[in-house]
Amino acid sequence: MNQTIRQLYDRKSVRVFTDEPITYDEKQMILTSALQAPTAGNMTLYSILDIQEQSLKDELAKRCDNQPFIAKAPLVLIFLVDFQKWYDIFNAYCEESPKIEEADLFLASQDCVIAAQNAVVAAQSMGIGSCYIGDIMENFEINRKLLHLPKYALPYSMVVFGKPTQ
Ligand SMILES: Cc1cc2nc3c(=O)[nH]c(=O)nc-3n(C[C@H](O)[C@H](O)[C@H](O)COP(=O)(O)O)c2cc1C
């Protein structure tokens, strides 16, 4: 079994974190690893929010089915299905607005989760644990307001990261 496969076998969700922060370099490595993920048509129909405000983490913890460990996680990333950037570019440079269809949503959501899983794998390789939070999707209508998202962006995957306790 090689090291990559060993790490896939060893991964487990982590919900209790030490007080040790995630360093700037570690965070950069997690984010840039996420960006290496393949995307449909190379369109990168997603964006990543790095939630830093404690009050926002607290609110997300409450809204996501009262899971307090979310508020304690040193790194909280939300992966958005994001058509807005393309919509804005089309509107700026083309005569017609782009049509956004259901199929695009399915493709964009795949972009999102593949990037999120790259972040999870990269984090684990540096000894950083993670846990997906599905409730961000269940309550996306209200959470998109909390995050001040424009019309064509919606929260799809949320992952919290931190150094695992023993
Ligand atoms: C899409 C998705 C949503 C999840 N949502 C939550 C969640 O809201 N809270 C939580 O504690 N774990 C959540 N999990 C973690 C799963 O419970 C966990 O992956 C599963 O029980 C298997 O355990 P393992 O990750 O340790 O292998 C989620 C996982 C996925 C993939």
PDBQT file of the ligand as one rigid body, heavy atoms in Angstrom, charges set to zero:
ROOT
HETATM    1  C1  LIG A 201     -21.729  15.497   2.539  1.00  0.00    +0.000 C 
HETATM    2  C2  LIG A 201     -21.379  15.171   3.970  1.00  0.00    +0.000 A 
HETATM    3  C3  LIG A 201     -22.018  15.836   4.999  1.00  0.00    +0.000 A 
HETATM    4  C4  LIG A 201     -21.673  15.581   6.339  1.00  0.00    +0.000 A 
HETATM    5  N1  LIG A 201     -22.254  16.319   7.330  1.00  0.00    +0.000 NA
HETATM    6  C5  LIG A 201     -21.835  16.137   8.606  1.00  0.00    +0.000 A 
HETATM    7  C6  LIG A 201     -22.332  16.976   9.645  1.00  0.00    +0.000 A 
HETATM    8  O1  LIG A 201     -23.141  17.868   9.429  1.00  0.00    +0.000 OA
HETATM    9  N2  LIG A 201     -21.874  16.759  10.901  1.00  0.00    +0.000 N 
HETATM   10  C7  LIG A 201     -20.954  15.783  11.203  1.00  0.00    +0.000 A 
HETATM   11  O2  LIG A 201     -20.568  15.660  12.369  1.00  0.00    +0.000 OA
HETATM   12  N3  LIG A 201     -20.470  14.981  10.227  1.00  0.00    +0.000 NA
HETATM   13  C8  LIG A 201     -20.870  15.138   8.941  1.00  0.00    +0.000 A 
HETATM   14  N4  LIG A 201     -20.351  14.367   7.944  1.00  0.00    +0.000 N 
HETATM   15  C9  LIG A 201     -19.349  13.343   8.265  1.00  0.00    +0.000 C 
HETATM   16  C10 LIG A 201     -19.936  11.937   8.177  1.00  0.00    +0.000 C 
HETATM   17  O3  LIG A 201     -20.788  11.724   9.281  1.00  0.00    +0.000 OA
HETATM   18  C11 LIG A 201     -18.776  10.945   8.145  1.00  0.00    +0.000 C 
HETATM   19  O4  LIG A 201     -17.985  11.176   7.007  1.00  0.00    +0.000 OA
HETATM   20  C12 LIG A 201     -19.283   9.511   8.148  1.00  0.00    +0.000 C 
HETATM   21  O5  LIG A 201     -19.954   9.201   9.343  1.00  0.00    +0.000 OA
HETATM   22  C13 LIG A 201     -18.140   8.514   7.979  1.00  0.00    +0.000 C 
HETATM   23  O6  LIG A 201     -17.164   8.687   9.006  1.00  0.00    +0.000 OA
HETATM   24  P1  LIG A 201     -15.654   9.043   8.661  1.00  0.00    +0.000 P 
HETATM   25  O7  LIG A 201     -15.626  10.337   7.887  1.00  0.00    +0.000 OA
HETATM   26  O8  LIG A 201     -14.972   9.173   9.993  1.00  0.00    +0.000 OA
HETATM   27  O9  LIG A 201     -15.106   7.934   7.821  1.00  0.00    +0.000 OA
HETATM   28  C14 LIG A 201     -20.695  14.590   6.639  1.00  0.00    +0.000 A 
HETATM   29  C15 LIG A 201     -20.064  13.922   5.575  1.00  0.00    +0.000 A 
HETATM   30  C16 LIG A 201     -20.386  14.214   4.263  1.00  0.00    +0.000 A 
HETATM   31  C17 LIG A 201     -19.652  13.498   3.155  1.00  0.00    +0.000 C 
ENDROOT
TORSDOF 0
